[in-house]
């Protein structure tokens, strides 16, 4: 089942940091991706057809059609990324193919970017940068570029997993009051470290907060969780920050609410039809748009690569997979 040198045949769908690629080539019989464009569906099928380990990223759609193109040699889909909503895990499981991901290593970096947006959006930082560069800064005045203070504001977090908790830790240090909605309530010991208030249902929380942060995964239950109806529950002085998955927000409804002044601003790192960004959002000055860089640090990408390789080694050695993703768990 392995190549002639007894190293498993590994196929990678996108360019990875050189240090990761070099180690993968040294450890495994690795076919790298040298083109920077995303693979087409046909290219994905060809790449998965003759390998024992398939290494996609979060932008590759690995559905049942793609998985069906794999030979019986395929044992592992080792995802380079934490999110797995782009992989048909149930179908892979039915075919006896293990799926793993890279959780944990991107938590702090994504929380850093989330906190940066929490700070930057209410203070109109990027808008101010644009003004300064365009020559529209004529000097300080008492009413110029007024934003909102962060300290003392109520932060509402949707999704209190690793990233949500990391955001809550940062928020508390900045003097924000933490509220959260999660499928399950956190243990009292963890909740108390954030002085957090739990809301078992989402709608009652929304009118009471100043900044809404989305850190939940994309699932059928969270698709368009923030829609036109829920946006109207937020205060006109409130802000939205999303660093999880773009599908959680109805972007058309968000753009409309922002343009009508029903919200004060938004900071987005992910998009519903990524890499396409809704054109109405691009037109708005009160929105910060970052290009899905939540985990884009040298350290995080290298650690993600190490996670991938650890899971491949677990397959080789017959050990338990440290990051196995089971059906129904995203």
Secondary structure, DSSP 4 states (H G I P E B T S, - for coil): ---TTSPPEEEESS---HHHHHHHHHHSEEE-----SPPPHHHHHHHHTT-SEEE-BTTS-B-HHHHHTS-TT--EEE-BSS--TTB-HHHHHHTT-EEE---STTHHHHHHHHHHHHHHHHTTHHHHHHHHHTT------TTTT-----TTPEEEEE--SHHHHHHHHHHHHTTPEEEEE-SSPPPHHHHHHTT-EE-SSSHHHHTT-SEEEE-----TTTTT-B-HHHHTTS-TT-EEEE-S-GGGB-HHHHHHHHHTTSSSEEEES--TBTTB--HHHHH-TTEEE--S-TT-SHHHHHHHHHHHHHHHHHHHHTPPPTTB--TT--
